[in-house]
Amino acid sequence: MPYLFTSESVSEGHPDKISDQISDAILDHFLAYDSEAKVAIETLVTTGQIVLAGEVNSKTWVNVHKIARDILRKIGYTKNEYGFNADSCGVISSIQEQSKDLLLGIKSNNKYTQGSGDQGIVFGYAIKETENYMPLSLEMSHHLLKELSFIRNEGEEMPYLRPDAKSQVTLEYSDQHVPIHIHAIVISTQHDEFDTKEKMHDRIVYDIQNILIPRVKNILSKDIKKLFTDRTKYYINTTGKFVTGGPHGDTGLTGRKIIVDTYGGRGAHGGGAFSGKDPSKVDRSGAYAARHIAKNLVAAGVADELLIQIAYAVGVAEPMSIFVNTYGTSKKELLDEDIVVKIKQIFDLRPYAITKRLKLRQPIYEETAVYGHMGKNPRKVWKYFSDIEGNQKKQEVELFTWEKLDYLSIIKDVFNI
């Protein structure tokens, strides 16, 4: 029987995503000057206030107040009428030294035997539904808000847009689990005041359908464009008004959008958030390794859909367990248990091995903090940093290494594909 499935996304101006971006930007600055820094930063944003907390163990220090304000400017919180302004909001820092008890678990003369920085259960997922092996409902949700952000920053076609926004896409699937129709699209976007409520809502609905949707369609493949039909329903700013938003309308916290960060509700999630954590925390590094494995296995033809779970204990290097579910889509009559055995042959899943393989001690994390940690194109970029004394540094880094399809030949050889 056909069924519906829904995923959501949020913009860079959403309060929780502001928090994620600040936490990851602070992490990046520490790693730029001390690649071995141990960092766990949490951020809270609310009306006129940013609160920074967490633990750091590093040989350097950075200007966390300046980093937080720079992120707000980049997002677009630069006007007093937003109720949250990068230049006038307060910034409180309560960052302390990391627990020496936890540090004991990740210290070892042999780095490959050093344990996990904390207990963690992580999942990786991939599906042959999009070109980047991500769920289509989540990809569509991200596309809508990224394009809306482009429109806002261009400032020409929808000049009333403010930074906060959310999207939701519901797909109809066939009995064979194939997307056949976009059932519904939900967009809620913050905006300036209008003269009248009726004029405001009518204008936004019209612009979303006649400016945003055509621009999104232009970047989609023909097969996905066909999923838009006359039956597709649009729900746009359904309360009629969304002027008060961002941290002025809702308090934001690091790590509250973990499903947006991963697979949009498909597969599974271990529960641990990513942003603000250095890669000694397997909540983050283990989840990236799991995605890397799942994507490469599906791309190599082992299965059309694959979920992998990896479990860790604090201070222990080897995983407690590895579990695989291919949802009956595995090839060559492979049992899921057989796939686990071969994964162990191919991938070293000890924390240091993951960190080295995926180059996770680089300052690469601010870019992960909005529109998903998974599914983006790996690439090299130059980034700029400054320490507490204002010393500038330029560094080339490789982003989204866990999205590289660099194990295809090894997998095909081991699996005899």
C-alpha positions as CSV (number, residue, x, y, z in Angstrom):
1,M,0.0,0.0,0.0
2,P,1.3,3.5,-0.8
3,Y,2.4,5.6,2.2
4,L,3.6,9.0,3.2
5,F,6.9,10.0,4.8
6,T,8.0,13.5,6.0
7,S,11.3,15.2,6.8
8,E,12.0,18.8,7.9
9,S,14.9,21.3,7.8
10,V,15.6,24.7,9.4
11,S,17.5,27.7,8.2
12,E,20.8,29.1,9.5
13,G,18.8,31.8,11.3
14,H,16.8,29.3,13.4
15,P,17.7,29.6,17.1
16,D,19.0,26.1,17.5
17,K,21.1,26.4,14.3
18,I,22.6,29.7,15.5
19,S,23.7,27.8,18.6
20,D,25.2,24.9,16.5
21,Q,27.1,27.3,14.3
22,I,28.6,29.3,17.2
23,S,29.6,26.1,19.0
24,D,31.3,24.7,15.8
25,A,33.0,28.0,14.9
26,I,34.5,28.1,18.4
27,L,35.7,24.5,18.0
28,D,37.2,25.3,14.6
29,H,39.3,28.2,16.1
30,F,40.6,26.0,18.8
31,L,41.6,23.2,16.3
32,A,43.2,25.8,14.0
33,Y,45.8,26.6,16.7
34,D,45.8,23.3,18.6
35,S,44.9,20.3,16.5
36,E,44.8,18.1,19.7
37,A,42.5,20.4,21.6
38,K,39.7,18.6,23.5
39,V,36.5,20.7,23.1
40,A,32.9,20.4,24.1
41,I,31.0,23.7,23.7
42,E,27.3,24.3,24.3
43,T,25.6,27.6,23.3
44,L,22.3,29.1,24.4
45,V,20.7,32.0,22.5
46,T,17.7,34.0,23.7
47,T,16.4,37.6,23.5
48,G,19.5,39.8,23.5
49,Q,21.7,37.2,25.1
50,I,24.2,34.4,24.2
51,V,25.5,32.0,26.9
52,L,28.5,29.9,26.2
53,A,29.3,26.9,28.4
54,G,31.3,23.7,28.2
55,E,34.7,22.2,28.6
56,V,38.0,22.8,26.9
57,N,41.5,21.4,27.3
58,S,43.9,23.2,25.0
59,K,47.3,24.9,24.8
60,T,45.7,27.9,23.2
61,W,42.7,30.2,23.7
62,V,40.5,32.1,21.3
63,N,38.2,35.1,21.5
64,V,34.8,33.3,22.0
65,H,32.9,36.6,22.2
66,K,34.1,37.8,18.9
67,I,33.5,34.4,17.2
68,A,29.9,34.4,18.4
69,R,29.2,37.9,17.1
70,D,30.9,37.2,13.8
71,I,28.6,34.2,13.3
72,L,25.5,36.3,14.0
73,R,26.7,38.9,11.4
74,K,27.2,36.2,8.8
75,I,23.7,34.9,9.4
76,G,22.2,38.3,9.1
77,Y,21.2,39.3,12.7
78,T,22.3,42.9,12.3
79,K,19.1,44.9,12.9
80,N,17.6,45.9,16.2
81,E,14.0,45.2,14.9
82,Y,14.9,41.5,14.8
83,G,15.2,41.6,18.7
84,F,18.7,40.1,18.4
85,N,21.6,42.1,17.1
86,A,25.2,40.9,16.7
87,D,26.6,44.3,17.9
88,S,24.4,44.8,20.9
89,C,23.5,41.4,22.4
90,G,25.2,40.2,25.5
91,V,27.7,37.3,25.5
92,I,28.4,35.4,28.7
93,S,31.1,32.7,28.8
94,S,31.3,30.0,31.3
95,I,33.8,27.6,29.8
96,Q,35.9,25.4,32.1
97,E,38.6,22.8,31.9
98,Q,37.6,19.4,30.6
99,S,37.2,16.6,33.2
100,K,40.5,14.9,34.0
101,D,38.6,11.6,34.6
102,L,37.4,11.6,31.0
103,L,40.8,12.5,29.7
104,L,42.2,9.4,31.3
105,G,40.2,7.3,28.8
106,I,41.7,8.9,25.7
107,K,45.3,9.0,26.7
108,S,47.6,6.3,25.5
109,N,51.2,5.9,24.4
110,N,49.9,4.2,21.3
111,K,47.3,6.5,19.7
112,Y,45.6,3.6,17.9
113,T,44.7,2.0,21.2
114,Q,43.4,5.2,22.9
115,G,39.8,4.8,23.9
116,S,36.7,6.6,23.0
117,G,36.2,10.0,24.7
118,D,32.8,9.0,25.9
119,Q,30.2,6.3,25.6
120,G,28.2,6.5,22.3
121,I,25.8,4.7,20.0
122,V,26.0,6.0,16.5
123,F,24.3,5.2,13.2
124,G,25.1,5.6,9.5
125,Y,22.6,5.4,6.7
126,A,22.6,5.5,2.9
127,I,19.9,4.9,0.2
128,K,19.8,4.8,-3.6
129,E,17.2,7.5,-3.7
130,T,19.3,10.6,-4.6
131,E,22.6,11.1,-6.3
132,N,24.3,11.6,-2.9
133,Y,22.6,8.6,-1.3
134,M,20.4,10.6,1.1
135,P,16.7,10.5,1.7
136,L,14.8,12.6,-0.8
137,S,12.4,14.1,1.7
138,L,15.4,15.6,3.7
139,E,17.2,16.7,0.6
140,M,14.2,18.6,-0.7
141,S,13.7,20.2,2.7
142,H,17.3,21.4,2.7
143,H,17.1,22.6,-0.9
144,L,14.0,24.8,-0.2
145,L,15.7,26.6,2.7
146,K,19.1,27.0,1.1
147,E,17.5,28.6,-1.9
148,L,15.3,30.8,0.3
149,S,18.6,31.9,2.0
150,F,20.1,32.8,-1.3
151,I,17.1,34.9,-2.2
152,R,17.3,36.7,1.2
153,N,21.0,37.4,0.8
154,E,20.5,38.7,-2.7
155,G,17.9,41.1,-1.3
156,E,16.0,41.7,-4.6
157,E,13.1,39.4,-5.1
158,M,11.8,38.9,-1.6
159,P,13.3,41.9,0.3
160,Y,11.1,41.4,3.4
161,L,12.7,38.0,4.4
162,R,14.3,37.6,7.8
163,P,16.8,34.9,8.8
164,D,14.6,32.4,10.6
165,A,12.8,29.7,8.6
166,K,11.6,26.1,8.6
167,S,10.6,23.6,5.9
168,Q,8.9,20.3,5.7
169,V,8.4,17.9,2.7
170,T,6.0,15.0,2.6
171,L,6.6,12.3,-0.1
172,E,4.2,9.7,-1.3
173,Y,5.8,6.3,-1.8
174,S,4.7,3.3,-3.9
175,D,4.4,-0.3,-2.6
176,Q,7.9,-0.8,-3.8
177,H,9.2,2.1,-1.6
178,V,9.8,4.4,-4.6
179,P,8.9,8.2,-4.3
180,I,6.0,8.8,-6.7
181,H,4.7,12.2,-5.7
182,I,5.4,15.3,-3.5
183,H,2.3,15.2,-1.3
184,A,2.9,18.4,0.6
185,I,5.4,21.2,1.1
186,V,5.4,23.4,4.3
187,I,7.4,26.7,4.5
188,S,7.4,29.0,7.5
189,T,9.6,32.1,6.9
190,Q,10.2,35.0,9.2
191,H,9.5,38.4,7.5
192,D,9.2,42.1,8.1
193,E,6.0,43.8,9.1
194,F,3.5,44.5,6.3
195,D,0.9,47.2,6.1
196,T,-2.0,44.7,6.5
197,K,-2.1,41.1,7.5
198,E,-4.0,40.1,4.4
199,K,-1.5,41.8,2.0
200,M,1.4,40.2,3.9
201,H,0.2,36.6,3.7
202,D,-1.0,36.8,0.1
203,R,2.4,38.3,-1.0
204,I,4.4,35.6,0.8
205,V,2.3,32.7,-0.5
206,Y,2.6,34.1,-4.0
207,D,6.3,34.6,-3.8
208,I,7.0,31.2,-2.4
209,Q,5.1,29.5,-5.2
210,N,6.2,31.7,-8.0
211,I,9.8,32.6,-7.0
212,L,11.2,30.0,-4.6
213,I,9.6,26.8,-6.0
214,P,10.7,27.5,-9.6
215,R,14.2,28.3,-8.5
216,V,14.3,25.0,-6.5
217,K,13.0,23.1,-9.5
218,N,15.8,24.5,-11.7
219,I,18.4,22.7,-9.6
220,L,16.7,19.4,-9.4
221,S,17.0,16.4,-11.8
222,K,14.2,15.7,-14.3
223,D,13.1,12.7,-12.3
224,I,12.6,14.7,-9.2
225,K,10.9,17.6,-11.0
226,K,8.2,15.1,-12.1
227,L,7.2,14.6,-8.5
228,F,5.8,18.1,-8.4
229,T,2.2,17.8,-9.6
230,D,-1.1,19.7,-9.5
231,R,-2.0,17.6,-6.4
232,T,1.0,18.9,-4.5
233,K,-0.3,20.9,-1.5
234,Y,1.5,24.0,-0.2
235,Y,1.2,25.2,3.4
236,I,3.0,28.6,3.7
237,N,3.2,30.6,7.0
238,T,0.1,28.8,8.2
239,T,-0.4,31.1,11.2
240,G,-0.7,34.0,8.9
241,K,2.2,36.0,10.4
242,F,5.8,35.3,11.4
243,V,7.5,38.6,12.3
244,T,8.9,37.7,15.8
245,G,11.4,34.9,15.2
246,G,15.0,33.9,15.8
247,P,16.2,34.0,19.4
248,H,13.8,36.8,20.2
249,G,10.9,34.4,19.5
250,D,12.4,31.1,20.7
251,T,15.4,30.1,22.8
252,G,18.0,28.1,20.9
253,L,20.3,25.4,22.2
254,T,23.2,23.4,20.6
255,G,22.2,19.9,19.5
256,R,18.5,20.2,19.3
257,K,18.2,19.5,15.6
258,I,20.0,16.1,15.4
259,I,17.4,14.6,13.0
260,V,17.8,17.6,10.6
261,D,21.6,17.1,11.0
262,T,21.4,13.4,9.9
263,Y,18.8,11.6,7.8
264,G,15.5,13.4,8.4
265,G,14.0,10.5,10.4
266,R,15.0,7.7,8.0
267,G,17.2,5.0,9.3
268,A,18.0,5.8,13.0
269,H,19.9,8.1,15.3
270,G,22.0,7.3,18.3
271,G,20.8,10.3,20.2
272,G,24.1,12.2,20.7
273,A,24.5,15.6,19.1
274,F,27.4,16.7,17.0
275,S,28.1,20.4,17.1
276,G,30.7,21.8,19.5
277,K,32.4,18.4,20.0
278,D,36.0,17.6,18.9
279,P,36.4,14.2,17.2
280,S,37.5,12.3,20.4
281,K,33.8,12.3,21.1
282,V,32.4,9.3,19.0
283,D,29.0,10.9,19.0
284,R,30.5,12.9,16.2
285,S,33.5,11.0,14.7
286,G,31.7,7.6,15.0
287,A,28.6,8.9,13.2
288,Y,30.8,10.3,10.4
289,A,32.6,7.0,10.1
290,A,29.2,5.1,10.0
291,R,27.9,7.4,7.2
292,H,31.2,6.9,5.3
293,I,30.8,3.1,5.5
294,A,27.1,3.1,4.6
295,K,27.5,5.4,1.6
296,N,30.4,3.5,0.2
297,L,28.7,0.1,0.6
298,V,25.5,1.3,-1.1
299,A,27.5,3.0,-3.9
300,A,29.5,-0.1,-4.4
301,G,26.4,-2.2,-4.9
302,V,26.3,-4.2,-1.7
303,A,22.7,-3.0,-1.0
304,D,20.2,-0.4,-2.2
305,E,19.7,0.7,1.4
306,L,21.8,0.2,4.4
307,L,21.8,1.2,8.1
308,I,24.8,0.5,10.4
309,Q,25.0,0.9,14.1
310,I,28.3,1.1,16.0
311,A,28.5,1.2,19.9
312,Y,31.4,2.4,22.0
313,A,32.4,2.5,25.7
314,V,34.4,5.3,27.2
315,G,38.1,4.5,27.4
316,V,37.8,1.5,25.1
317,A,39.2,1.6,21.6
318,E,37.4,-1.2,19.8
319,P,33.6,-1.0,19.3
320,M,31.3,-2.9,21.6
321,S,29.2,-4.0,18.7
322,I,28.5,-3.4,15.0
323,F,25.0,-4.0,13.5
324,V,23.8,-3.8,9.9
325,N,20.3,-3.7,8.4
326,T,19.9,-3.7,4.6
327,Y,16.1,-3.9,4.7
328,G,16.1,-6.9,2.4
329,T,18.0,-5.0,-0.4
330,S,21.4,-6.7,-0.1
331,K,22.9,-8.2,-3.3
332,K,24.5,-11.6,-4.0
333,E,22.3,-13.3,-1.2
334,L,24.5,-11.7,1.5
335,L,23.2,-11.9,5.0
336,D,23.5,-8.7,7.1
337,E,25.7,-10.6,9.5
338,D,28.1,-11.5,6.6
339,I,28.3,-7.8,5.8
340,V,29.3,-7.0,9.4
341,V,32.2,-9.4,9.1
342,K,33.5,-7.9,5.9
343,I,33.1,-4.3,7.3
344,K,35.5,-5.3,10.1
345,Q,38.0,-6.5,7.5
346,I,37.9,-3.2,5.6
347,F,37.4,-0.4,8.1
348,D,39.4,0.2,11.3
349,L,36.7,1.7,13.7
350,R,39.0,2.6,16.6
351,P,38.6,6.3,17.4
352,Y,42.1,7.4,16.4
353,A,42.0,5.4,13.2
354,I,38.7,7.1,12.3
355,T,40.1,10.5,13.1
356,K,43.2,9.9,10.9
357,R,41.3,8.3,8.0
358,L,38.7,11.1,7.8
359,K,41.1,14.0,8.7
360,L,38.9,15.1,11.6
361,R,41.5,17.1,13.5
362,Q,41.2,19.9,10.9
363,P,39.0,23.0,11.6
364,I,36.2,21.8,9.4
365,Y,33.1,21.9,11.5
366,E,31.4,25.3,11.1
367,E,30.3,24.1,7.6
368,T,28.6,21.1,9.0
369,A,26.4,23.1,11.4
370,V,23.5,24.0,9.0
371,Y,21.7,22.1,6.3
372,G,23.0,18.7,7.4
373,H,26.2,17.0,8.4
374,M,25.6,14.3,5.8
375,G,25.1,14.4,2.0
376,K,27.3,17.4,1.1
377,N,30.0,17.4,-1.5
378,P,33.6,16.9,-0.2
379,R,35.9,19.7,-1.2
380,K,39.0,21.7,-0.1
381,V,38.6,25.3,1.0
382,W,40.7,28.0,2.6
383,K,39.6,29.3,6.0
384,Y,40.7,32.2,8.2
385,F,41.1,32.1,12.0
386,S,42.4,34.3,14.8
387,D,43.5,33.6,18.3
388,I,42.9,35.5,21.6
389,E,45.7,37.9,20.8
390,G,44.3,38.6,17.3
391,N,46.9,36.7,15.4
392,Q,45.5,35.8,12.0
393,K,45.9,32.3,10.4
394,K,45.0,31.0,6.9
395,Q,44.5,27.3,6.5
396,E,43.4,25.0,3.7
397,V,41.1,22.2,4.9
398,E,39.2,19.3,3.4
399,L,35.5,19.4,4.2
400,F,33.1,16.4,4.4
401,T,35.7,13.7,4.0
402,W,33.1,11.1,5.2
403,E,31.2,11.8,1.9
404,K,34.0,10.6,-0.3
405,L,33.5,7.4,-2.3
406,D,37.1,6.4,-1.8
407,Y,36.6,2.7,-0.8
408,L,34.6,1.5,-3.7
409,S,37.4,-0.6,-5.3
410,I,38.3,-2.2,-1.9
411,I,34.6,-3.0,-1.1
412,K,34.0,-4.5,-4.6
413,D,37.1,-6.7,-4.2
414,V,36.3,-7.9,-0.7
415,F,32.6,-8.5,-1.6
416,N,33.5,-10.0,-5.0
417,I,31.1,-7.6,-6.8
